[in-house]
Amino acid sequence: MIHLLLEARKGGSHKKEKVEDVGFAVVEETDLGKAFIKEITNLDIAAQAMIFFFAGFDTVSSLMSFMAYELALHPEIQKRLREEIEKTLEECNGNVTYSAILKMKYMDMVVSESLRKWPIAIAIDRVCTKPYTIQPTKPGEKPLHIEKGTIIWFPIFGIHRDPAYYPDPDRFDPERFGEDNTENIVPYSFLPFGVGPRNCIGSRFALLETKVVFFYILCNFEIVPNAKTDIPIQISKSSFNLLAENGFWFDLKRLRK
């Protein structure tokens, strides 16, 4: 990332490498930011590198913790994911590659459902850029006028748990993101990394981290609940982002090979 920023400071461009990525949660980059490029200083580069690391530290670890919780409670899902991992490892002759991770469809389904059920950022805010009126859709409702400059909060957690978009929303079901079902997902009803030109800059990095970690864990261990595992999980009331009230507790049971 630092290399790309140094190249940008010199006015260079970065040629994207075409890699097959089945990731449903991947956010497409936008070119709108090019219109606002100013001189890039060493301080800008250091600040971007630091925020890229620290902004993804707690968030990614929380995603992994919630995903481990769901896998521990759903051994049949964990077993199917392990089968895909073993198949991928065999196809790579024991040396997993970047492109192989990105091609793992069921891995992406599990990660996407984890992000759907447990979005680490429970809301995002946007600033209204021009006056707009939301017309009523139900009897008794009134038009809602939004003035330019108004800050609007979008409740990601509420949208992801809305049965109008996701039937039986409290059930952990990776099949929601299977090839036959993704076309049924309403646009802008899945927002783990935000949307638009101000989406999360680290979405691809976060997804890759998560997939690689679980790839190697599930190669060697089974994630199982123990006596300290809260079932159902209790959400912390002292944190704005999603955290477990009593922490995450699992056992790793070594696989016999």
C-alpha positions as CSV (number, residue, x, y, z in Angstrom):
1,M,0.0,0.0,0.0
2,I,2.9,2.4,0.9
3,H,4.4,1.6,-2.5
4,L,1.1,2.5,-4.3
5,L,0.9,5.8,-2.4
6,L,4.5,6.7,-3.3
7,E,3.7,6.0,-6.9
8,A,0.6,8.1,-6.7
9,R,2.7,11.0,-5.3
10,K,4.9,10.8,-8.4
11,G,1.8,10.8,-10.6
12,G,2.1,7.1,-11.5
13,S,-0.8,4.8,-12.1
14,H,-1.5,1.2,-10.9
15,K,-2.4,-1.5,-13.4
16,K,-4.9,-3.9,-11.9
17,E,-4.1,-7.6,-12.2
18,K,-7.1,-9.6,-13.3
19,V,-7.8,-12.2,-10.7
20,E,-11.0,-14.3,-10.5
21,D,-12.8,-13.4,-7.3
22,V,-16.1,-14.9,-6.4
23,G,-16.4,-12.7,-3.3
24,F,-20.0,-11.4,-2.9
25,A,-19.0,-8.9,-0.1
26,V,-16.2,-7.4,-2.2
27,V,-16.9,-3.7,-2.8
28,E,-16.2,-2.3,-6.2
29,E,-13.7,0.6,-6.3
30,T,-14.8,3.9,-7.8
31,D,-12.9,6.4,-9.8
32,L,-14.6,9.4,-8.3
33,G,-11.8,10.1,-5.9
34,K,-9.5,11.0,-8.8
35,A,-11.2,14.3,-9.1
36,F,-10.1,15.3,-5.6
37,I,-6.4,14.3,-5.7
38,K,-4.1,16.9,-4.2
39,E,-0.4,16.9,-3.4
40,I,0.4,13.8,-1.3
41,T,2.9,14.4,1.5
42,N,4.9,11.9,3.6
43,L,2.4,12.7,6.4
44,D,-0.5,11.7,4.2
45,I,1.2,8.4,3.3
46,A,2.0,7.6,6.9
47,A,-1.5,8.5,8.0
48,Q,-3.2,6.3,5.4
49,A,-0.9,3.3,6.1
50,M,-1.6,3.6,9.9
51,I,-5.4,3.9,9.5
52,F,-5.4,1.0,7.0
53,F,-3.8,-1.2,9.7
54,F,-5.5,0.0,12.9
55,A,-9.0,0.5,11.4
56,G,-9.0,-3.2,10.4
57,F,-7.4,-4.6,13.5
58,D,-10.4,-4.9,15.9
59,T,-13.0,-5.1,13.1
60,V,-11.4,-8.1,11.4
61,S,-10.7,-9.9,14.7
62,S,-14.3,-9.4,15.7
63,L,-15.5,-10.8,12.3
64,M,-13.3,-13.9,12.8
65,S,-14.6,-14.4,16.4
66,F,-18.3,-14.3,15.3
67,M,-17.5,-16.6,12.4
68,A,-15.8,-19.0,14.7
69,Y,-18.8,-18.9,17.0
70,E,-21.2,-19.8,14.1
71,L,-18.9,-22.6,12.9
72,A,-18.7,-24.1,16.4
73,L,-22.5,-24.1,16.7
74,H,-23.0,-25.5,13.1
75,P,-20.7,-28.5,12.7
76,E,-22.3,-29.5,9.4
77,I,-21.4,-26.1,7.9
78,Q,-17.9,-26.4,9.3
79,K,-17.5,-29.9,7.8
80,R,-18.6,-28.7,4.4
81,L,-16.2,-25.8,4.5
82,R,-13.4,-28.1,5.6
83,E,-14.1,-30.4,2.6
84,E,-13.7,-27.4,0.3
85,I,-10.5,-26.4,2.0
86,E,-9.0,-30.0,1.6
87,K,-10.0,-30.0,-2.0
88,T,-8.4,-26.7,-2.6
89,L,-5.2,-27.8,-0.8
90,E,-5.1,-30.9,-3.0
91,E,-5.5,-28.9,-6.2
92,C,-2.6,-26.6,-5.0
93,N,-0.4,-29.5,-4.2
94,G,-0.2,-28.4,-0.6
95,N,0.8,-24.8,-1.4
96,V,-2.3,-22.6,-1.3
97,T,-2.2,-19.6,-3.5
98,Y,-3.9,-16.1,-3.5
99,S,-6.1,-16.9,-6.5
100,A,-7.1,-20.3,-5.0
101,I,-8.4,-18.6,-1.9
102,L,-10.4,-16.2,-4.0
103,K,-12.0,-19.0,-6.0
104,M,-13.4,-20.8,-2.9
105,K,-17.2,-20.3,-3.3
106,Y,-18.4,-21.9,0.0
107,M,-15.7,-20.1,2.0
108,D,-17.1,-16.8,0.6
109,M,-20.6,-17.9,1.4
110,V,-19.8,-18.5,5.0
111,V,-17.9,-15.2,5.4
112,S,-20.7,-13.3,3.7
113,E,-23.3,-14.8,5.9
114,S,-21.1,-14.0,9.0
115,L,-21.0,-10.4,7.8
116,R,-24.7,-10.4,7.2
117,K,-25.7,-11.7,10.6
118,W,-22.9,-9.9,12.5
119,P,-21.9,-6.7,10.7
120,I,-19.1,-5.2,12.8
121,A,-20.0,-1.7,11.9
122,I,-23.7,-1.6,12.9
123,A,-24.4,1.7,11.1
124,I,-22.8,4.1,8.6
125,D,-23.4,7.8,8.1
126,R,-23.7,9.9,4.9
127,V,-24.2,13.6,4.3
128,C,-27.1,14.6,2.0
129,T,-25.7,16.6,-1.0
130,K,-29.0,18.0,-2.3
131,P,-32.6,18.5,-0.9
132,Y,-34.7,15.3,-1.2
133,T,-38.2,14.2,-0.2
134,I,-39.0,10.6,0.7
135,Q,-42.6,10.0,-0.3
136,P,-44.9,8.0,2.0
137,T,-45.4,4.4,1.1
138,K,-47.9,3.3,3.8
139,P,-51.2,4.7,5.0
140,G,-50.8,7.5,7.6
141,E,-47.2,8.2,6.7
142,K,-46.1,11.8,5.9
143,P,-43.4,12.9,3.4
144,L,-40.0,13.2,4.9
145,H,-38.0,16.2,3.8
146,I,-34.2,16.0,4.0
147,E,-32.3,19.2,3.6
148,K,-28.8,19.5,2.1
149,G,-26.1,19.0,4.7
150,T,-28.2,16.7,6.8
151,I,-26.3,13.7,8.3
152,I,-28.2,10.5,7.7
153,W,-27.5,7.2,9.6
154,F,-28.2,3.9,7.9
155,P,-28.8,1.0,10.4
156,I,-26.8,-1.8,8.8
157,F,-27.6,-4.3,11.6
158,G,-31.3,-3.6,11.3
159,I,-31.3,-3.9,7.5
160,H,-29.3,-7.2,7.7
161,R,-31.8,-8.6,10.2
162,D,-34.9,-7.4,8.4
163,P,-37.1,-10.4,7.4
164,A,-38.3,-8.5,4.4
165,Y,-34.8,-8.9,2.9
166,Y,-33.6,-12.1,4.7
167,P,-36.2,-14.6,5.8
168,D,-35.6,-16.1,9.2
169,P,-32.8,-13.5,9.7
170,D,-31.5,-15.0,13.0
171,R,-30.7,-18.3,11.3
172,F,-27.1,-18.7,10.1
173,D,-27.5,-19.9,6.6
174,P,-24.6,-19.5,4.1
175,E,-26.9,-20.7,1.3
176,R,-28.3,-17.2,1.2
177,F,-25.2,-16.3,-0.8
178,G,-25.2,-19.4,-3.0
179,E,-25.1,-18.9,-6.8
180,D,-28.8,-19.6,-7.1
181,N,-29.8,-17.1,-4.4
182,T,-27.6,-14.0,-4.7
183,E,-29.9,-12.7,-7.5
184,N,-32.7,-12.5,-4.9
185,I,-30.7,-10.2,-2.6
186,V,-32.2,-6.7,-2.8
187,P,-29.6,-4.1,-3.9
188,Y,-28.2,-2.1,-0.9
189,S,-29.6,-4.6,1.6
190,F,-26.1,-6.0,2.2
191,L,-23.8,-3.3,3.5
192,P,-20.9,-4.8,5.6
193,F,-18.4,-2.4,4.1
194,G,-20.7,0.4,3.1
195,V,-21.4,1.3,-0.5
196,G,-20.4,4.0,-3.0
197,P,-17.3,6.1,-3.3
198,R,-16.8,6.2,0.5
199,N,-17.0,2.4,1.1
200,C,-14.4,0.7,3.2
201,I,-10.9,1.0,1.6
202,G,-9.8,-2.3,3.3
203,S,-12.7,-4.6,2.3
204,R,-10.6,-6.9,0.1
205,F,-7.8,-7.1,2.6
206,A,-10.2,-7.9,5.4
207,L,-11.9,-10.6,3.5
208,L,-8.5,-12.2,2.4
209,E,-7.2,-12.1,6.0
210,T,-10.3,-13.8,7.3
211,K,-10.3,-16.5,4.6
212,V,-6.6,-17.3,5.0
213,V,-6.9,-17.6,8.8
214,F,-9.8,-20.0,8.7
215,F,-8.2,-21.9,5.8
216,Y,-5.3,-22.9,8.0
217,I,-7.3,-23.3,11.3
218,L,-9.8,-25.7,9.7
219,C,-7.0,-27.6,8.0
220,N,-5.8,-28.8,11.4
221,F,-8.5,-28.2,13.9
222,E,-12.2,-28.6,14.6
223,I,-13.8,-25.5,16.3
224,V,-16.0,-26.7,19.1
225,P,-17.9,-24.9,21.9
226,N,-16.9,-25.5,25.5
227,A,-18.4,-24.9,29.0
228,K,-17.7,-21.1,28.8
229,T,-19.3,-20.6,25.4
230,D,-22.4,-18.4,25.6
231,I,-25.3,-20.0,23.7
232,P,-27.0,-17.9,22.6
233,I,-24.3,-15.2,22.5
234,Q,-24.8,-12.1,24.6
235,I,-24.0,-8.8,22.9
236,S,-22.0,-6.2,24.8
237,K,-24.0,-3.1,25.9
238,S,-20.8,-1.0,26.5
239,S,-19.5,-1.0,22.9
240,F,-20.9,0.8,19.9
241,N,-19.6,-2.0,17.6
242,L,-20.6,-5.6,18.0
243,L,-18.8,-7.5,20.7
244,A,-19.6,-10.4,22.9
245,E,-20.5,-9.5,26.5
246,N,-18.4,-12.3,28.0
247,G,-15.9,-12.8,25.3
248,F,-15.5,-15.6,22.8
249,W,-14.7,-19.1,24.1
250,F,-14.1,-22.2,22.0
251,D,-11.9,-25.3,22.0
252,L,-9.7,-26.3,19.1
253,K,-9.9,-30.1,18.6
254,R,-6.9,-31.3,16.7
255,L,-7.8,-33.4,13.6
256,R,-6.4,-36.8,13.2
257,K,-4.7,-37.2,9.8
